[in-house]
Amino acid sequence: MNELNLTQMNQSNLMPSKIKLEDLEKIDGFSWPIQLALIDLLCRYKKPKNALEIGTWHGRSAVIFASYVNDNQGVYWGIEPEHTRAQITEDNCKKVCPDGKIVVERNISNYSEILNNKIPWFDIVHIDGEHSFNAVYHDLDIVKTVILKEGLIILDDFFFDLYPQITQAVFKWLDDNPDYVLLAAGVCKGIICNKMQYRNYADIILNEEFIKELKKYDTGYKNITITRTSPLMDCPTIGITTNVSISNYLGNECGDGKIEKIC
């Protein structure tokens, strides 16, 4: 996978969406429309070849990933230990990608199958598995060995008040793995990338075209906003919020006294 560059921000290079939120919501699951829209938009920019998902339930987000990797003749690899849910995920992915390579692994004792490649090969990873502190930390450790340096890690239920242990585990893991950074957080999703790729991804998310595209999805959140409320030197993480009631947010950037307009 080639390194991201700013030319990808051109609308002519942005892939059209491959999903309809109303169709995804017919699949049993817990993901909110705004979360599905965010995942879809990241895939449209990222154009992943291979995607990994730890915890699939019935495949709401799996269908999104499978749709994009199928275009690149790649593989969607899900990990779901409950056999009935795993089969439903496979069936739902096959409905939209009948010829795609869909693998939903049931045996997760040591993640042996995804580790057999010996080299990083996933472009994007979604972690929504077991919600204990130790499990989240362990999943991040596994992902580190199989994700490309340009890859994105998306975590579910991040900053969700029902699961404070997820947020705690993520910050502990980031402390122990200083090559990675929390790129963005919001709508109960955390997005992690390699520090070497931070500027590329930050430029994409902070570009006004990103939020314009996100607002085009019918999620029920007309005021969803990308925010930076702290200087970059203070904290690199970008906010994604539905709680700002104005169309634009003004914040201090880089501590230089200039006011930056964030959509």
C-alpha positions, 0 to 999 in steps of 0.5 A: 500500500502506497503512503497516503498523500494529500492528492487523495483529498481531491474529490475525484479520487474519493471513492463513492460510498458502497453502502446504504445505511438503511440496509446496514441497520437491517442487520442485527447489531449495535453500531450507530449510523454515525459510527457506520458512516465514519467507518465507511468514509475512512474506507473511501479515503483509505481504499483498503486491500485487506481488512481485519475485524476482531468481533463481528457480531452479525456483520454491520461493519463487516459488510462495509470492509468487505465491500471495499477490499473486494474491489482491491481483490483483497480479503476481509478477515473477521474473528468471531468465536460464536459460531452462529454469529460468525456464520451470519457475518459470512452470509451477510458479507456474501450477499454484497460480495458474492465473489469476495474473499471472506474469512470469519475465523471461529478459533481464536485461541492464539490468532494463529491463522492471521499470524501465519503470514509472518509479515504485516498485511492489513491496511485497516483493523476494527477492534470490537472484541471482548471488552476487558482491559486485558483483552483490549490490550492483547488485541492491540498487541496482536494488531501491531504485528499484522498491520502495515505501517500506513494502517489505521486501527479503529476501536469500538466503545472508546470513551463509552461510559459503560466500558471505561476499561477499554479507554484505560487499556488503550491509553496504557497500550499507547504509553507502552507503544510510543510509535503509535498515536491516538489520531482521533476520538469521537462517537465512541470510536478511537482511531490510532495510527503510526506516528510517522503517518499522523500528519497525512491522516490529520490533514485528511480529517481536518480538511473541510471536505472530510466533514462535508462528506460525513454530513452527507450521510443520513445519520440524524446528526446535522451538527457533527463537527471536527474539533481541535480544542487544544494546541497540537503540542499539547495533544495531537488527538482530533475530536469528532463530536455531535455535541456542538450546536454551531456549524463551525468551531473556532479553536486555538491551534499550535499555541501561536495565537491564531484562530483556526476554523475547524468545520 
